[in-house]
Amino acid sequence: MAKSDEPVIIKKYANRRLYNTGTSTYVTLEDLAAMVKAGEDFVVYDAKSNEDITRSVLTQIIFEQENKEGGQNLLPINFLRQLIRFYGDSMQMLVPRYLEVSIDSLTKEQSKFREQISQAFGMGGFGGMEDQVRRNMEMFERTFAMFAPFARQGGQAGAGAPDADKDKSSSGSGDDINDLKRQMEEMQKRLDRLGDKGE
């Protein structure tokens, strides 16, 4: 069956049941997760108000995946805390685009990434993997710098400002980079554990 360009319409009823209008069947959040993984696009509407609730349903899917027993967590605690901090912050409007750019880049690189992982397991070492992690860190740092030019310009423009303010602004961006580095190290540790299990 050929994929339609139009997204499938899912209706959510008051009893929390989800109805796929494309297949005329009731579906679960797990079914919707499978559709996402298969590349099938859908939108979810509240059956009563006709409000688009796609974002909240996708968030529910992530919540279910993160809490699945025996499942693998993708969202590190530091990342979740930092994300919460951005709500109501002046940088809030830049965060969605930054995350989109980051995940798009990761998606484009995933075939190379998988190849690096398979080579690393084949050779019994993580030399290639470390290079990939280093390149990803550089990409994250460049992307962050691109989306936070105001902090850098503010530091230059306020040359006459007290040194304490400069230290505060520079240490803030350093903390973000350190958080990213910690997350990448955590990912490497998980990959190491996966390698130990596979041997």
Disulfide bonds with the S-S distance in Angstrom:
none
